[in-house]
């Protein structure tokens, strides 16, 4: 189908529909001439901005079956598309009910003996059968209906007043009259006809040309008519009569029965348009796998045009339920919420695409992103003004569907703008970062040297606990450079990601090569990162091999030279962290390692696995006099920093530190200890440490290498809270 038959005709016939004939007088009566013109301008503005966005998307991509759903899903992803597509289908099914109820109401007004609901049910079934027989026949029938609408409008234009009345600018003064936003909600479906053409996108010869041209022509024509009719109604009838008589146009027309031809034609054509569009949206949802498996049959089509007969029957049944339960003033506001939600997301999709300026988004119809974003914000504001609670419920409905689809992890071949949006945010953040450390926001960004992740899972578990899902965690593995191909590196990175995903760990993965694991790790830490965003804390296991320990110690020294914090985990046995209830922190002062250990212990205590752990800060002094002073000083620091830790001052009494350590911390679940700054004798120092830690619980050795005063981080946090 072309522009006139496929877009303009169904759009203008839906715009000039049941609301115009059966409720426009009610609108003028309630809010007056000025209020009505404001409603028309506001409603048409939202529709116009949405049409700009629709045209931009339609001229960038091949719009296939599904109309608005297809556009949103291919721009913002299948989850967002489905979250809006399902409400859109419900709105189209309710639209069928809206138009057939309007038809039945007008018939009952002319023939009082006709049962209102039965007429609506019979009409809905008839419209469904017509859509099942032939979409083309239904479209051709709309040309004759358009002639009837033109005839009715001419008859109204050349009519006359039923009585002398003054123009009431602000509507009826009656207590029964409705407020502006209630009236707006009832009127808004009158300008939502632009979706009638968009929903038939799969049947158009050239959607990229037909959708913009036909849509704007329909909006312009509808706007001129809607700005003229209120003047005619206000000049010829008083407000109270306009509210009371839904078919008042029949009395003030030159030939009253022409209005019946128009209203019956408009309601039936609009019902047919929605009955054609709704099943096609449903079909697209089913074909994309958005609907549950037991509803996939709704995607079946028949004939060379792939007509969704099953979807048409389903839509008809849903419309029949609405016809039986509702009336115009109930159905119209519900429709308004669903359509405003769809319009808002369409505008957001076009605005984001344009704002990101992705190379893949090259619409022939160019629209500045500001107009699309204004349209999206306008939809949201109007929804809240109409009914805040209904707006919240609509968003809860959409978000529920989105979360449900997200959990199903639907795979698509077309992608969406989310990666582009993330990239734009990342770029903005990176450009705003500066080399100077920000004490208020410091947190560990660990790089974990794991080897095979499954063998050293406790390192990943510990690093993930340190991030609290806020820091940036990287899992790294070094492979021999002479035996590993690039394909194997890519494959291994993919397997590690899958391994982490199954355990709900969010982390970056880096597999690289080196002449040996130690020099490979040195080069990785030296080069890894993006701008100022680099791992600030290296987490690794202990060295147990004497032959390579000198390489290991040199690597630690290199990390320190590169201003990285180093966390070495010395573990024994299969149960690395025991019960996770008791943490000992051996303290030598607030400066350097002491403050960093406090921060790491505090972060660990806030992790779900260590939530009930008790931190004890232990300090060794030489005599009782020193113990009293140290106790007061340490208690004062702990209270000021609000770490919630216990303190324990131990008098050496001639004992070695190693003896005190084994006696005091033998039953702990985790021990924190500081580590000396690497120097020429670091290898000897490290060998001594290995002897000292034998038979102790898992111990974390901490070396503060970053150019950050960690005691200031603690104090900064304290000043922020106070």
VMD Tcl script that draws the C-alpha trace (Angstrom):
set ca {
  {0.00 0.00 0.00}
  {1.06 3.60 -0.63}
  {1.03 6.81 1.40}
  {-2.61 7.76 0.85}
  {-4.21 4.36 1.34}
  {-1.77 2.90 3.83}
  {-1.01 5.84 6.13}
  {-3.06 9.00 5.53}
  {-6.46 7.32 5.17}
  {-6.36 5.07 8.28}
  {-4.70 7.87 10.30}
  {-7.17 10.65 9.44}
  {-10.15 8.34 9.81}
  {-8.95 7.36 13.30}
  {-8.30 11.02 14.20}
  {-11.75 12.10 12.97}
  {-13.42 9.36 14.93}
  {-15.76 8.63 17.77}
  {-14.38 11.30 20.12}
  {-15.01 14.04 17.55}
  {-18.62 13.06 16.96}
  {-19.67 11.75 20.36}
  {-17.57 13.73 22.86}
  {-16.32 16.95 21.24}
  {-19.44 18.82 22.27}
  {-18.97 17.47 25.80}
  {-15.37 18.78 25.77}
  {-16.48 22.29 24.66}
  {-19.29 22.31 27.21}
  {-16.99 21.43 30.11}
  {-13.96 23.66 29.44}
  {-15.35 26.24 27.01}
  {-13.94 27.50 23.70}
  {-10.61 28.66 25.12}
  {-10.07 25.47 27.13}
  {-10.93 23.29 24.12}
  {-8.51 25.12 21.83}
  {-5.79 24.73 24.49}
  {-6.52 21.00 24.72}
  {-6.34 20.63 20.94}
  {-3.04 22.55 20.74}
  {-1.47 20.62 23.63}
  {-2.63 17.20 22.45}
  {-1.61 17.88 18.85}
  {1.79 19.21 19.98}
  {2.53 15.93 21.73}
  {1.38 14.00 18.68}
  {3.42 16.24 16.36}
  {6.63 15.81 18.39}
  {6.03 12.06 18.42}
  {5.49 12.10 14.67}
  {8.87 13.81 14.27}
  {10.50 11.02 16.26}
  {8.57 8.32 14.41}
  {9.60 9.81 11.07}
  {13.26 9.92 12.09}
  {13.24 6.25 13.10}
  {11.15 5.22 10.08}
  {13.59 6.85 7.63}
  {16.60 5.23 9.31}
  {15.51 1.60 9.35}
  {13.21 -0.70 7.44}
  {10.04 -0.63 9.55}
  {8.47 -4.05 9.38}
  {5.41 -5.59 10.95}
  {4.72 -4.31 14.46}
  {4.89 -0.55 13.86}
  {5.75 1.32 17.07}
  {6.85 -1.89 18.81}
  {9.24 -2.71 15.97}
  {10.77 0.79 16.10}
  {11.28 0.77 19.88}
  {12.65 -2.78 20.07}
  {15.20 -2.16 17.30}
  {16.32 1.08 18.96}
  {16.19 0.49 22.72}
  {16.27 -3.31 22.75}
  {13.76 -6.13 22.86}
  {13.15 -5.73 26.61}
  {12.09 -2.07 26.30}
  {10.24 -2.84 23.07}
  {8.33 -5.65 24.74}
  {7.63 -3.59 27.86}
  {5.94 -0.98 25.65}
  {4.70 -3.32 22.91}
  {2.46 -5.34 25.22}
  {0.68 -2.23 26.62}
  {0.47 -0.90 23.04}
  {-1.34 -4.04 21.92}
  {-3.71 -3.78 24.88}
  {-4.34 -0.13 23.93}
  {-5.16 -1.11 20.33}
  {-7.51 -3.86 21.51}
  {-9.21 -1.35 23.82}
  {-9.37 1.07 20.87}
  {-11.52 -1.43 19.03}
  {-13.83 -1.46 22.05}
  {-13.78 2.36 22.23}
  {-14.95 2.72 18.63}
  {-17.53 -0.06 18.66}
  {-18.96 1.24 21.95}
  {-19.17 4.69 20.34}
  {-20.97 3.19 17.36}
  {-23.37 1.31 19.63}
  {-24.01 4.44 21.73}
  {-24.92 6.47 18.62}
  {-27.21 3.70 17.31}
  {-28.95 3.44 20.68}
  {-29.36 7.24 20.67}
  {-31.20 7.10 17.33}
  {-33.07 3.86 17.98}
  {-33.91 3.74 21.71}
  {-35.14 0.15 21.47}
  {-31.69 -1.17 20.54}
  {-29.78 -2.91 23.34}
  {-26.58 -0.90 23.76}
  {-24.21 -3.70 24.78}
  {-25.60 -6.21 22.31}
  {-25.11 -3.71 19.49}
  {-21.49 -3.21 20.61}
  {-20.79 -6.95 20.77}
  {-22.32 -7.62 17.34}
  {-20.37 -4.70 15.84}
  {-17.09 -5.93 17.35}
  {-17.62 -9.42 15.92}
  {-18.47 -7.92 12.52}
  {-15.31 -5.79 12.50}
  {-13.24 -8.84 13.46}
  {-14.73 -10.91 10.63}
  {-14.04 -8.11 8.13}
  {-10.39 -7.93 9.25}
  {-10.11 -11.71 8.93}
  {-11.54 -11.76 5.41}
  {-9.26 -9.17 3.82}
  {-7.10 -6.30 5.04}
  {-7.14 -4.75 1.56}
  {-10.93 -4.87 1.42}
  {-11.07 -3.17 4.81}
  {-8.73 -0.41 3.59}
  {-10.75 0.10 0.41}
  {-13.92 0.38 2.46}
  {-12.31 3.29 4.27}
  {-12.35 5.43 1.11}
  {-16.16 5.36 1.10}
  {-16.19 6.09 4.82}
  {-13.99 9.13 4.22}
  {-16.54 10.48 1.74}
  {-19.22 10.06 4.41}
  {-17.10 12.00 6.97}
  {-16.48 14.82 4.48}
  {-20.22 14.98 3.78}
  {-20.99 15.15 7.53}
  {-18.48 17.96 8.12}
  {-19.89 19.99 5.22}
  {-23.39 19.47 6.59}
  {-22.22 20.68 10.03}
  {-20.45 23.70 8.54}
  {-23.58 24.86 6.65}
  {-25.95 24.19 9.56}
  {-27.46 26.69 11.99}
  {-27.97 27.21 15.73}
  {-30.86 25.50 17.47}
  {-31.27 28.57 19.69}
  {-29.69 31.93 20.38}
  {-26.68 31.53 22.72}
  {-23.52 33.36 23.66}
  {-20.06 31.89 23.24}
  {-18.99 30.47 26.60}
  {-15.22 30.84 26.74}
  {-14.64 28.75 29.90}
  {-17.47 26.21 29.78}
  {-20.40 25.47 32.03}
  {-20.49 26.86 35.55}
  {-22.28 23.73 36.78}
  {-20.87 21.70 39.68}
  {-21.18 18.61 37.50}
  {-18.68 19.87 34.91}
  {-15.27 18.15 34.76}
  {-11.86 19.76 35.21}
  {-9.38 20.47 32.42}
  {-7.20 17.36 32.77}
  {-10.11 14.93 33.05}
  {-11.48 16.39 29.82}
  {-8.01 16.21 28.22}
  {-7.78 12.50 29.10}
  {-11.11 11.80 27.38}
  {-10.16 13.86 24.30}
  {-6.55 12.68 23.76}
  {-7.41 9.39 21.93}
  {-8.84 11.63 19.19}
  {-5.29 12.60 18.13}
  {-3.66 9.18 18.51}
  {-4.59 8.17 14.98}
  {-0.98 8.47 13.80}
  {-0.39 4.93 15.05}
  {-3.00 3.56 12.63}
  {-0.61 4.11 9.72}
  {2.52 3.15 11.67}
  {0.95 -0.13 12.82}
  {0.39 -1.12 9.16}
  {4.11 -0.63 8.40}
  {4.57 -4.24 7.36}
  {1.99 -3.80 4.55}
  {3.47 -0.56 3.12}
  {5.35 -0.44 -0.18}
  {7.83 2.18 1.11}
  {7.44 2.82 4.86}
  {10.36 5.29 4.98}
  {8.53 7.70 2.66}
  {4.91 6.86 3.39}
  {5.01 7.10 7.21}
  {6.37 10.69 7.46}
  {4.29 12.09 4.59}
  {1.02 10.39 5.47}
  {1.41 11.04 9.21}
  {2.11 14.79 8.95}
  {-0.66 15.24 6.38}
  {-3.13 13.53 8.74}
  {-1.97 15.58 11.76}
  {-2.24 18.86 9.84}
  {-5.69 18.04 8.46}
  {-6.95 16.91 11.85}
  {-5.56 20.01 13.57}
  {-7.37 22.39 11.18}
  {-10.66 20.56 11.66}
  {-10.30 20.37 15.45}
  {-9.51 24.08 15.70}
  {-12.60 24.95 13.60}
  {-15.23 22.67 15.14}
  {-15.09 24.16 18.68}
  {-15.86 27.61 17.27}
  {-18.92 26.24 15.43}
  {-20.15 24.34 18.50}
  {-19.61 27.25 20.91}
  {-21.45 29.68 18.58}
  {-24.51 27.48 18.11}
  {-25.13 25.66 21.42}
  {-24.89 26.55 25.12}
  {-22.52 24.62 27.39}
  {-25.18 22.69 29.34}
  {-26.74 21.31 26.17}
  {-23.34 20.36 24.73}
  {-22.64 18.30 27.85}
  {-26.06 16.65 27.97}
  {-26.50 15.57 24.31}
  {-23.75 13.37 22.77}
  {-25.34 13.68 19.30}
  {-25.81 17.46 19.39}
  {-24.04 17.80 16.03}
  {-27.04 16.12 14.38}
  {-29.35 18.90 15.52}
  {-27.19 21.80 14.33}
  {-26.27 20.36 10.90}
  {-27.84 21.22 7.55}
  {-28.71 17.55 7.04}
  {-28.75 15.81 10.41}
  {-28.54 12.28 9.10}
  {-25.20 13.11 7.47}
  {-23.78 13.21 11.01}
  {-25.01 9.67 11.55}
  {-23.27 8.62 8.33}
  {-20.09 10.29 9.56}
  {-20.17 8.92 13.11}
  {-21.02 5.41 12.00}
  {-18.41 5.49 9.27}
  {-15.75 7.00 11.53}
  {-16.33 4.59 14.41}
  {-16.39 1.55 12.14}
  {-13.31 2.62 10.15}
  {-11.37 3.39 13.33}
  {-12.39 0.05 14.80}
  {-11.23 -1.66 11.61}
  {-7.90 0.23 11.73}
  {-7.26 -0.87 15.31}
  {-8.41 -4.40 14.52}
  {-5.86 -4.50 11.70}
  {-3.04 -2.89 13.69}
  {-3.40 -4.69 17.04}
  {-2.93 -8.26 15.72}
  {0.15 -7.16 13.76}
  {1.77 -5.78 16.90}
  {0.86 -9.03 18.65}
  {2.31 -11.03 15.76}
  {5.60 -9.11 15.96}
  {5.78 -9.69 19.74}
  {5.29 -13.42 19.22}
  {7.80 -13.67 16.36}
  {10.47 -11.92 18.46}
  {9.90 -14.37 21.31}
  {8.63 -11.67 23.68}
  {5.42 -13.56 24.49}
  {5.59 -16.76 26.59}
  {6.08 -20.00 24.64}
  {2.47 -21.06 25.11}
  {1.38 -17.90 23.22}
  {3.80 -18.26 20.29}
  {0.90 -19.41 18.09}
  {-0.19 -15.75 17.99}
  {2.72 -15.17 15.61}
  {1.37 -17.52 12.98}
  {0.32 -15.91 9.72}
  {-1.56 -17.22 6.72}
  {-1.68 -16.40 3.02}
  {0.92 -14.60 0.95}
  {0.52 -11.47 3.11}
  {1.12 -13.47 6.33}
  {-2.20 -12.26 7.78}
  {-2.30 -12.79 11.58}
  {-5.64 -14.56 11.80}
  {-4.98 -16.12 15.22}
  {-3.96 -12.70 16.56}
  {-7.07 -11.11 15.08}
  {-9.35 -13.57 16.89}
  {-7.43 -13.00 20.14}
  {-7.74 -9.21 19.73}
  {-11.45 -9.51 19.01}
  {-12.03 -11.57 22.17}
  {-10.18 -9.01 24.31}
  {-12.19 -6.19 22.73}
  {-15.45 -8.06 23.42}
  {-14.60 -8.22 27.13}
  {-13.94 -4.45 27.16}
  {-17.19 -3.75 25.28}
  {-19.15 -5.76 27.80}
  {-17.58 -4.03 30.82}
  {-16.93 -0.44 29.73}
  {-18.20 2.80 28.24}
  {-16.55 5.69 26.39}
  {-15.69 7.81 29.42}
  {-14.05 4.82 31.16}
  {-12.15 3.36 28.19}
  {-10.82 6.68 26.80}
  {-8.65 7.70 29.84}
  {-7.13 4.20 30.03}
  {-6.26 4.45 26.34}
  {-4.73 7.87 26.94}
  {-2.31 6.46 29.53}
  {-1.21 3.59 27.30}
  {-0.76 5.84 24.25}
  {1.13 8.50 26.21}
  {3.45 5.78 27.54}
  {4.10 4.54 24.00}
  {4.61 8.07 22.67}
  {6.98 8.91 25.52}
  {9.19 5.88 24.87}
  {9.17 6.50 21.10}
  {10.35 10.06 21.69}
  {13.00 8.86 24.14}
  {14.23 6.28 21.61}
  {14.64 8.86 18.84}
  {16.18 11.41 21.21}
  {18.76 8.98 22.58}
  {19.68 7.74 19.09}
  {20.23 11.30 17.91}
  {21.99 12.43 21.08}
  {24.49 9.56 20.84}
  {25.01 10.40 17.16}
  {25.80 6.76 16.40}
  {27.22 6.15 12.91}
  {24.53 3.49 12.43}
  {21.72 6.04 12.97}
  {21.42 7.95 9.69}
  {17.77 9.01 9.20}
  {16.77 10.80 6.02}
  {14.30 12.82 8.10}
  {16.59 14.59 10.57}
  {15.18 15.81 13.88}
  {17.20 17.53 16.62}
  {17.30 15.44 19.77}
  {15.88 18.36 21.82}
  {12.45 18.01 20.15}
  {12.28 14.29 20.90}
  {13.32 14.74 24.53}
  {10.78 17.56 24.95}
  {8.14 15.21 23.56}
  {9.12 12.48 26.02}
  {9.10 14.85 29.00}
  {5.79 16.36 27.82}
  {4.16 12.92 27.77}
  {5.36 12.21 31.30}
  {4.19 15.57 32.66}
  {0.75 15.28 31.06}
  {0.33 11.76 32.44}
  {0.99 12.98 35.97}
  {-1.35 15.94 35.52}
  {-4.14 13.67 34.30}
  {-3.84 11.10 37.10}
  {-0.68 10.62 39.22}
  {-1.73 7.23 40.60}
  {-2.66 5.89 37.16}
  {0.72 7.12 35.87}
  {2.56 5.25 38.62}
  {0.51 2.10 37.94}
  {1.25 2.38 34.21}
  {4.98 2.63 34.89}
  {4.86 -0.25 37.38}
  {3.14 -2.33 34.68}
  {5.78 -1.42 32.08}
  {8.71 -1.96 34.50}
  {7.29 -5.33 35.58}
  {7.21 -6.51 31.97}
  {10.71 -5.11 31.39}
  {12.14 -6.97 34.41}
  {10.37 -10.17 33.37}
  {11.83 -9.95 29.86}
  {15.27 -9.02 31.22}
  {15.33 -12.12 33.40}
  {14.48 -14.25 30.38}
  {17.67 -12.87 28.72}
  {16.24 -12.76 25.21}
  {18.87 -12.88 22.48}
  {18.45 -10.71 19.40}
  {20.43 -10.19 16.24}
  {19.82 -6.48 15.84}
  {21.28 -4.98 19.07}
  {20.15 -1.67 20.57}
  {21.39 1.72 21.72}
  {22.15 0.65 25.28}
  {25.83 0.00 24.55}
  {26.11 3.36 22.87}
  {24.45 5.00 25.87}
  {26.83 3.24 28.26}
  {29.78 4.27 26.09}
  {28.69 7.92 26.16}
  {28.39 7.84 29.96}
  {31.76 6.10 30.30}
  {33.43 8.63 28.04}
  {31.94 11.53 30.02}
  {33.08 9.99 33.30}
  {36.59 9.24 32.08}
  {37.07 12.75 30.75}
  {36.02 14.20 34.11}
  {38.39 12.03 36.12}
  {41.62 13.63 37.29}
  {44.85 12.15 38.48}
  {44.53 13.71 41.92}
  {42.91 11.28 44.33}
  {39.45 12.18 45.58}
  {39.40 11.18 49.23}
  {35.62 11.29 49.59}
  {35.06 8.70 46.87}
  {38.13 6.45 47.23}
  {37.44 2.74 47.04}
  {39.47 -0.29 45.92}
  {39.44 -1.20 42.23}
  {41.08 -4.62 42.46}
  {42.98 -6.54 39.82}
  {43.15 -10.20 40.86}
  {45.93 -12.43 39.55}
  {44.19 -15.79 39.72}
  {45.71 -18.20 37.25}
  {42.87 -20.69 36.80}
  {39.88 -18.99 38.56}
  {38.36 -22.24 39.80}
  {41.56 -23.12 41.71}
  {41.81 -19.72 43.43}
  {38.18 -18.85 43.81}
  {38.80 -17.45 47.31}
  {40.85 -14.60 45.78}
  {37.94 -13.61 43.54}
  {35.49 -13.97 46.42}
  {37.64 -11.68 48.59}
  {38.15 -9.07 45.85}
  {34.43 -9.06 45.05}
  {33.70 -8.49 48.75}
  {36.08 -5.50 48.73}
  {34.24 -3.87 45.79}
  {30.72 -4.14 47.31}
  {29.52 -4.09 43.67}
  {30.76 -0.50 43.33}
  {34.45 -0.74 42.58}
  {35.75 -2.03 39.25}
  {37.01 -5.61 39.56}
  {39.33 -7.22 37.00}
  {40.18 -10.93 36.90}
  {43.53 -11.52 35.18}
  {45.43 -14.61 34.05}
  {48.96 -14.80 32.61}
  {49.70 -17.56 30.06}
  {53.05 -18.64 28.52}
  {53.58 -16.47 25.44}
  {55.18 -19.16 23.28}
  {52.38 -21.72 23.56}
  {49.20 -19.65 23.38}
  {47.41 -18.36 20.27}
  {45.15 -15.31 20.15}
  {42.13 -17.55 19.54}
  {42.87 -19.46 22.75}
  {43.14 -16.19 24.70}
  {39.72 -15.07 23.41}
  {38.23 -18.48 24.18}
  {39.66 -18.51 27.71}
  {38.36 -15.00 28.43}
  {34.90 -16.12 27.32}
  {35.03 -19.20 29.58}
  {36.13 -17.12 32.58}
  {33.25 -14.66 31.98}
  {30.79 -17.55 31.88}
  {32.35 -18.93 35.08}
  {31.92 -15.56 36.82}
  {28.37 -15.00 35.48}
  {27.22 -18.31 36.91}
  {28.48 -17.15 40.31}
  {26.96 -13.65 39.97}
  {30.32 -11.87 40.00}
  {30.49 -8.71 37.90}
  {34.05 -8.28 36.68}
  {36.20 -7.44 33.70}
  {38.38 -10.27 32.40}
  {41.89 -9.97 31.00}
  {43.98 -12.89 29.73}
  {47.46 -12.01 28.50}
  {50.83 -13.65 27.93}
  {54.37 -13.30 29.27}
  {57.75 -15.03 29.24}
  {56.87 -16.07 32.80}
  {53.91 -15.31 35.07}
  {55.82 -12.66 37.03}
  {57.10 -10.47 34.21}
  {53.74 -10.93 32.47}
  {51.97 -9.63 35.58}
  {54.39 -6.69 35.82}
  {53.69 -5.67 32.22}
  {49.95 -6.14 32.65}
  {49.74 -3.93 35.74}
  {51.96 -1.34 34.08}
  {49.83 -1.07 30.92}
  {46.33 -2.08 31.98}
  {43.70 0.62 32.39}
  {42.07 3.50 30.57}
  {43.26 7.04 31.22}
  {43.24 7.72 34.96}
  {41.03 4.69 35.57}
  {43.47 1.93 36.53}
  {43.37 -0.84 39.15}
  {44.65 0.62 42.40}
  {44.85 -2.63 44.37}
  {46.55 -5.85 43.21}
  {45.29 -9.02 44.90}
  {47.24 -12.25 44.54}
  {48.08 -15.49 46.28}
  {51.20 -16.24 48.25}
  {54.41 -17.66 46.79}
  {55.15 -21.19 47.91}
  {57.88 -22.06 45.40}
  {61.36 -21.25 46.65}
  {62.95 -21.44 43.19}
  {60.88 -18.53 41.83}
  {60.38 -16.54 45.01}
  {62.97 -13.95 43.97}
  {60.89 -13.27 40.82}
  {57.77 -13.02 42.96}
  {59.38 -10.50 45.32}
  {60.69 -8.46 42.40}
  {57.12 -8.37 41.02}
  {55.80 -7.07 44.37}
  {58.46 -4.35 44.33}
  {57.45 -3.37 40.77}
  {53.79 -3.10 41.82}
  {54.83 -0.82 44.65}
  {56.95 1.30 42.29}
  {53.87 1.69 40.07}
  {51.97 3.12 43.06}
  {49.66 0.14 43.47}
  {48.41 -1.26 46.76}
  {49.29 -4.93 47.16}
  {47.13 -7.47 49.00}
  {48.71 -10.93 49.37}
  {46.49 -13.74 50.64}
  {48.34 -16.46 52.56}
  {45.91 -19.34 52.97}
  {46.16 -22.85 54.39}
  {43.87 -25.81 53.87}
  {40.68 -26.18 51.85}
  {38.51 -24.01 54.11}
  {40.09 -20.61 53.50}
  {37.97 -18.30 55.67}
  {36.47 -20.68 58.25}
  {33.27 -19.23 59.79}
  {33.81 -15.56 58.75}
  {33.05 -14.28 62.25}
  {36.37 -13.12 63.72}
  {38.83 -10.72 62.07}
  {42.12 -9.77 63.73}
  {43.95 -6.66 62.57}
  {47.53 -6.23 63.80}
  {48.15 -2.53 63.95}
  {51.28 -0.45 63.96}
  {49.81 3.02 63.53}
  {47.30 4.99 61.48}
  {49.75 6.03 58.79}
  {50.41 3.86 55.72}
  {49.41 0.20 55.98}
  {47.40 0.64 59.20}
  {44.75 2.93 57.72}
  {44.44 0.86 54.52}
  {43.96 -2.31 56.56}
  {41.24 -0.56 58.58}
  {39.46 0.48 55.39}
  {39.64 -3.02 53.88}
  {38.44 -4.67 57.10}
  {35.57 -2.19 57.39}
  {34.53 -2.80 53.76}
  {34.74 -6.56 54.30}
  {32.55 -6.32 57.39}
  {29.85 -4.63 55.24}
  {29.79 -7.53 52.78}
  {26.87 -9.91 53.19}
  {29.13 -12.92 53.85}
  {31.05 -11.13 56.61}
  {28.16 -9.09 58.02}
  {28.36 -10.51 61.54}
  {32.17 -10.55 61.73}
  {33.83 -8.91 64.72}
  {36.94 -6.82 64.04}
  {39.57 -6.72 66.78}
  {42.41 -4.25 66.38}
  {45.45 -5.64 68.18}
  {48.59 -3.76 69.18}
  {51.74 -4.96 70.94}
  {53.53 -2.73 73.51}
  {56.55 -3.42 75.69}
  {55.19 -2.66 79.17}
  {52.08 -1.96 81.24}
  {52.61 1.83 81.32}
  {52.72 1.96 77.53}
  {49.61 -0.27 77.40}
  {47.41 2.23 79.26}
  {48.43 5.11 77.02}
  {48.10 3.01 73.84}
  {44.64 1.78 74.90}
  {43.30 5.30 75.45}
  {44.78 6.52 72.18}
  {43.46 3.58 70.16}
  {39.99 3.77 71.71}
  {39.86 7.48 70.89}
  {40.77 6.83 67.24}
  {38.27 3.97 66.86}
  {35.47 6.05 68.42}
  {36.23 9.04 66.20}
  {36.29 6.92 63.04}
  {33.22 4.89 64.09}
  {34.62 1.63 62.78}
  {32.72 -0.47 65.32}
  {35.87 -2.46 66.15}
  {37.14 -3.82 69.46}
  {40.64 -3.05 70.70}
  {43.17 -5.29 72.41}
  {46.51 -4.04 73.75}
  {48.98 -6.87 74.37}
  {52.01 -6.46 76.63}
  {54.96 -8.31 75.12}
  {56.60 -9.18 78.42}
  {59.76 -10.33 76.67}
  {57.94 -12.58 74.17}
  {58.63 -12.38 70.43}
  {55.99 -11.00 68.09}
  {55.75 -14.39 66.37}
  {54.85 -16.06 69.66}
  {52.26 -13.40 70.47}
  {50.77 -13.67 66.97}
  {50.32 -17.44 67.15}
  {48.93 -17.31 70.67}
  {46.47 -14.46 70.08}
  {45.20 -15.14 66.55}
  {45.32 -18.90 66.28}
  {41.50 -19.16 66.40}
  {40.65 -16.22 64.15}
  {38.96 -16.60 60.77}
  {41.06 -13.92 59.05}
  {44.16 -11.92 59.98}
  {45.26 -8.55 58.57}
  {48.96 -7.64 58.78}
  {51.02 -4.85 57.30}
  {54.00 -5.55 55.07}
  {57.36 -3.77 54.90}
  {58.25 -1.51 51.99}
  {60.25 -3.51 49.36}
  {64.00 -2.82 49.42}
  {67.24 -4.68 48.67}
  {66.59 -7.16 51.48}
  {62.91 -7.72 50.66}
  {63.49 -11.37 49.66}
  {64.98 -12.17 53.08}
  {62.12 -10.31 54.76}
  {59.56 -12.26 52.74}
  {61.18 -15.59 53.61}
  {60.96 -14.62 57.28}
  {57.26 -13.76 56.84}
  {56.60 -17.21 55.38}
  {58.08 -18.86 58.44}
  {56.11 -16.56 60.74}
  {52.76 -17.39 59.11}
  {53.07 -21.18 59.23}
  {50.08 -22.89 60.87}
  {48.15 -19.61 61.19}
  {44.65 -19.03 59.77}
  {44.31 -17.24 56.43}
  {46.33 -14.04 56.59}
  {46.09 -10.96 54.38}
  {49.33 -9.02 54.04}
  {48.75 -5.41 53.03}
  {51.19 -3.00 51.41}
  {49.92 0.55 50.79}
  {51.59 1.76 47.60}
  {49.06 4.21 46.20}
  {49.75 7.96 46.54}
  {46.82 8.37 48.91}
  {46.90 9.23 52.61}
  {44.59 6.47 53.77}
  {44.35 7.99 57.22}
  {42.92 11.07 55.48}
  {40.41 8.84 53.68}
  {39.18 7.67 57.08}
  {39.19 11.18 58.53}
  {37.49 12.58 55.39}
  {34.74 10.03 55.80}
  {34.39 11.05 59.42}
  {34.10 14.76 58.57}
  {31.52 14.02 55.86}
  {29.26 12.17 58.26}
  {29.61 14.69 61.06}
}
mol new
graphics top color blue
foreach p $ca { graphics top sphere $p radius 0.5 }
foreach p [lrange $ca 0 end-1] q [lrange $ca 1 end] { graphics top cylinder $p $q radius 0.2 }
display resetview
